[in-house]
Amino acid sequence: MRVSKSGAMPKKIMYFQKGERIIREGRLDKRMYIILEGNVKISLSDGDESIIVANLKRGDFFGEMSLFNNTPRSATATADGDVKLAYIDNIKQLKAFLMVNPTFAAKMVHILALRLARTNEILVNEFKELNKYKFMRDVSGLHYFVD
């Protein structure tokens, strides 16, 4: 990784090579990234296995949730080839960046809304599965043995 303080908006730039970890799942750090060049893979791990959940490209962003909460990273981000990233370290910097980049602000709102809709879909499906299990348990009488 190489860091430069000049060039793009925001002026903080980082470079990564293929396979380098940008974010590690479980770590507690605060930084949002915007891809200026290259591709980044986002993956989740259960300890034994890892699954790629997103392939991001130029103009995409990740790590934004770390600016809003104080919880460990939920995923790992890995450079998929040579990658150039701009980074934002806090809410104040993000607000300033969004004020002078309204097109990016609109894109960010749209993407976050899509992510929230997908999360809601997953939660609803999980809730339905849980209710199906409860119904089957009640109908079969298994709850007398489980409770």
N, C-alpha and C positions, 0 to 999 in steps of 0.2 A: 504494500500500500504506500502511495506517495500522496502528500498533502500539499496543496497550493492555495495561496490566499488571493489570487487574482484570476480574472477571466470572466466569469458569468455571474448572473444574479440568481441566488445569493453568491457572494464572492468566495465562499468556502467550498473548495473542490477537493475530492479524493479520487484516487485511481486504484483499481483492483485488477488482478489478473485471474484468469480462469481457475475456478476451484477455491479461491479465497473466500473466507467467511466475512460477510459484512456485518451481519447481526447473528448472534447465537441465541437460540431458544433458551429461555430460563434466566438469561442475564438481565440485570437491572441497569439500564442506561437510557439516556434520553437523547434521541436524535432522529430526525426525519430525513429521508433521502429522496432526491429527484434524479431520475436517470437522464443524463445528458447524452451518453453514448453507450451502446452495448445492451446486454440482456442480463437479467437477474432472475434466479429461480427461488421461489419461496416454498419451504418445506416444513412439514410437521413431523414430529417423532414421538413414539411411545416408549422410547428407550431401546427397543430391539430393531424396529423398522422405521423407515422414513418414507414419506409420501410427498411428492411435489403437488402443491395445491394451486400454484400460479406461476406463469412464465411472464415476466414483465419486460417491457421494451422502452425505448427512448420516449420520454415524456411522461412515463408512469412514475408513481411515487409509492413509498412504503415506509413503515416505521412511525407514521404520524400519531398513532395512539399513545406512544411513549411521551409525547408532549402534553397529553391531557391527563394521564394517570400515573400512579407510582407503583406499577405492577411489573413483574418480569416479562420479558419478551415472549410472545406466544408462538413464534415461528423463527425459523432460521432463513436468512437471506444469503445466497451464494452467487458469486460472479460466474456467469456462463460465457466466458471469453473475457476480453479486455473491456473494462467498464469504467466510465467517467461519471461521477456523481457529484451533485451539489448537495450540501447538507444544511439543515436548520436545527439549531440547538435549543430553542425555547419558543414559547407562545408569542412573545413580543416580536421576535424575528419573523415568525410565521405570519402574524398579522400585517407587519410591514411589507413582506413579500407579496401577500395576497392583495393588498391595497394597490400596488403598482402593477399587478398581473391579474386583472379581472378575468381574463380568459382562462387562466389556470385555476382561479378561484371557482369559476363555474364548473370546470372539469372535475375539480376535487369534490365539490358538493354532489355532482352526479355520481361519481364513483363511490363515494361514501354511502349514498342512498342505495345504490345497487348492492353493496356489501351488506348493509343493514337488512335489506329485503331478503337476501340469501340467508342471513343468520336467522331471521324470523321464520323463513320456510323450514329450516332445519329444526328449530325449536318446536314448531307446530307439528311436524312429522314425529319428533321424539315424544311429544305429549300424546299424540294419537296412539303411538305404540304402547306407551305406558298405560293408557286407558284401556287399550285392547287387552293387555296382560291382566289388568285388574278385573275386567269383565270376565275373561276366561277363568281366572282364579275364583271369582265369586260363583260363576255358573258351575264349575267343576267341584266346588266345595273344598278346594285345596287350602283355602285360607284358614280352615280349622286346624290344619297341620302346620302352617307356616307362621301364623300369628302367635 
